[in-house]
């Protein structure tokens, strides 16, 4: 009887200490709001070209390319194998030619997100952005030169349909936000 009276309270105390220490050690992790901020920063760092050294496959287009205007933009247009190869060659050539400026742009953009961008770097970022825009337009013109007149018409029609859908989504978003704004007042 005497052993029983000492054993169970000691066991209960050991269990309580173990549970409390587990609970207390779990509390040393960052608060959820801090953890969300860390996860968001990690997500931003991994976005784009980031640490992975390039885009993955999947929704990014063929061969891990970024896909803005590339083959993904030409989906639904019947291209010959020769046209596909010409377009791939154009995009690969332009990508390698512009790789150094893209690296510099990413570095400056990261500095801007970090809040450490100087005035000269801000100007350089603007110049690089303009160069990249011009390079993209030149690539697009080269790709369009590969297409037939009928294929260009199909592409134009797809572009117009996409813009129409984009406008509809914007309108729907504004309509959803308008009632929310009136309720806050």
Secondary structure by P-SEA (a helix, b strand, c coil): caaaaaaaaaaaaaaaaaaaaaaaaaaccccaaaaaaaaaaaaaaaccccccccccccccccccccccccccccccccccaaaaaaaaaaaaaaaaaaaaaaaaaaaaaaaaaaccccaaaaaaaaaaaaaaaaaaaaaaaaaaaaccaaaaaaaaaaaaaaaaaaaaaaaaaaaaaaaaaaaac
